[in-house]
Amino acid sequence: MFYVRRDERGVVRGLNRWPPVTGPIERLNVDDPEVMSYLEPQSSATAGPVLRGAQFEAALVFLNVTYDALEGEIDIMSGLTDPQRAYHRARCRRGERYRRDDPVIVPALRALGATDAELDKAWAAAKDLAGSEAV
């Protein structure tokens, strides 16, 4: 369940897991198309598929990268404060969604030797794994 804010045209412009302190809000299910379109914008053709946790773990296997190596690379990235590093390290293991154009995780994967073509292939292969699950 998410709490959303809408702009004057009724388009979702804010999204939280917890209710905000003030302002008009509305509760929507995580699978609601409006929530999904906010979480997974379709405007960027280069963004690619958005992976869920198990899919991201499969992508790391395709890339032959461990969580420890990825977290270590995040630790040495410049431009991040210590709290930001801690947040992104935790997000590596416990994130809910992983975008192909993530501004921290993808550069860390590149620094570990992954090429854009390999990232695209790993993301696509990991996304296809969900299609094989029985619903």
C-alpha positions, 0 to 999 in steps of 0.5 A: 500500500502506498500513500499518494499525492496528486497535482491539480490535474489529478496526476500522481506526484508524490509517493510514500510508504507512510502517511504524510503528516499534512495534506490530502492523500489517497491510499493505493495498492502497489500494483495500481497502474498509477503507482506503477507508472510513477515508480516505473516512468516510461518516458526514458527509453534507456531506463530499461526494465525495473527489477525486483529484489530476486531479479536484481540478485539474478542480474548480479549472478549474470554479471558475476558480481557479489553484493560484497563487491558492489557494496565495497565499490559504493563505499569508495564512490566520491560525492556520497556522504557517509549516510548516503553510502550506508543508505545505498549499501543497504538498498543493494541488499534490501531494495524493492526496485532496481532501475537500469539507470540507477545513479549509484548502483549502475556506476558501481557495477561499471566500476567493477567491469560491467559494460553497458551491453552486459548490463542491458543483457543481465537486466533483460535476462533477469526480467525474463525470469519473472515470466517463467514463474507460475502465478 
